[in-house]
Amino acid sequence: MLMLAGFGGKLGDRARDELSATALLGGLLGLAAGYAAALAGGAGSGAARWGIALGAAALGAWGASLFRLDRLIRRWRLPRVDIVFTMLVDVQLSFPTFFLILTVIALLPPSIWNIMVVIGLTGWVGPARFVRAEILSLRERPFMEAATALGGNDARLIFLHLVPNSLAPVLVSATIGIAGAILVEASLSFLGFGVPPPHATWGNILSDGKKYLFDAPWLTYIPGLAILLVVLAFNLFGEGLRDALNPRAKPS
């Protein structure tokens, strides 16, 4: 089919139509990989949930009575839990993410599900640190001091004040994380470590089309342009969400 796409006439038109349909199918698999990787805890909402958990753990028994034994125990333990998890995050961030993914993929059988899980499990650390920092910043805001003065306990402070106010960076991280996961999946497929044939992905189509770059350049233009537009769309959508959900960015 790729060779036929370089010729003109009805045969070439039919081949180009088939290429467009294959690119659409590859887009479905790429988007599925991006969404699933984000939900698996990678570069999206799953990763942000880990970040909220770390930030809530770092809260400890802040703002509560210092004279109750259970509060004192939590003040002693939870900051140390936060330190341990932060050190684990720093250790994983010290390894190049893409090469870490390549190493894990080389040990697993080629499968779309393995690609999704590996991208998700290696991409959660960045958003986790970001959301944790956001929660640590929110706990020092005046509205948190007011909620504490009104007698709010730890659970109320976390789930009614911290978590809702941290949803903005969660959504932004999830949106941009999906774009990153699509890029990683396309790169892995292009290098031959991703989704195996006969499944069509944008990376596989790019890898097949590079052999005919001068005879039939649209074999690489179509999937390349699709990757560019989809990733750009998710990034712009994430930027728009950040501006819309950030009150400080709105004109007074």
Order of alpha helices (4+ residues) and beta strands (2+ residues): alpha-alpha-alpha-alpha-alpha-alpha-alpha-alpha-alpha-alpha-alpha
